[in-house]
């Protein structure tokens, strides 16, 4: 692992543990046993580190095999993979509004990703309707609302968990994956509900 990669790994761990309002370049340097000027050779400041971590996080998300198969189990597997990855970078989502305000590039990328995922979900739901998994009598605006609701939980469950649930690791992921799965229930046909593995 290169020095730059070690900086990013150490910073991610410290940000996850203590938050971005506490950890500075000096904290990261002390944790690594190097001078803060060594870190500044690679990154100008903590925001530069955060921006790089976010870019890497999104790149890794893009490599996940999402929505490749037209089954509810495959959809669940995709959601689990995404939310496990989010948990590993949870500081981003705890501080997301602050980060987006400080780093316009992050806000721009978030908007771009939402537009992309919206199209993917609309296509996926259309395929589910064609295969008889989802209902065909749902108005288009309601599908749009479903996608928004998925994103609200998907992007802010980390904060809800910090404030209310207090679960760790796979227990946290499992709990909030179930919340997202249950969003689909009213949209499913009898066939779709028979395929659903979530406990109700």
Steps between C-alpha positions, in 0.01 A plus 500: 500500500638839402533791744210675328279193538601465868401863557157438349444179697608664827292811434191293419532307825552815707216687329271200559598483867509871590349706218631763259459787746760348734762337277763718332807423292706516819285230661542277196875562494532419871303178455731398215819608675599745226519879474198697380719642220532144367122489466493845340728367229197299383205703631467875561263464795239276661236601244730382223525164677122482541444582131741223398338248735157589357624459142650161587181397679288583195745320271474187714119524503500519122691171485237312701286263286172680555158422351634238258228236550124544494416335832417647838782298657746659256361844586542426871859385442574826320349706780698306763826554308433872466408549865796297628724724294327811634553375856875477434495871406236603750662831594414631153130438558497627859654829383368499144324839501808671645731321253278590203497866604875511543579299186282594199651213300344254746157662468527494120600132497214415736248662263653316204479166680141558605401565138681184388350281771152643433521379140626160614215458748238611247633242254515232768143565614379494138663158461336382823162610364561309177592182690199526730696577817371856540156647447408677176233729652738736682516859364838629381532766776467227763794309349698823520407532867614143564840579353527815715409301810762236418758776475393671821549177694804394297686826551394594853457171684847542647391819679175337616699206634739732686213691660239230560589139433863474605567176314846399383634337184287231337217547752469864396513414131246219540251716686500780242506263201175358640351852517581552131365157403172575675460813289444269202220296657199714390632501143530123466256259340413171670782343300740767625389463860555125476860568396559749778728363772467789747315415824175695544 
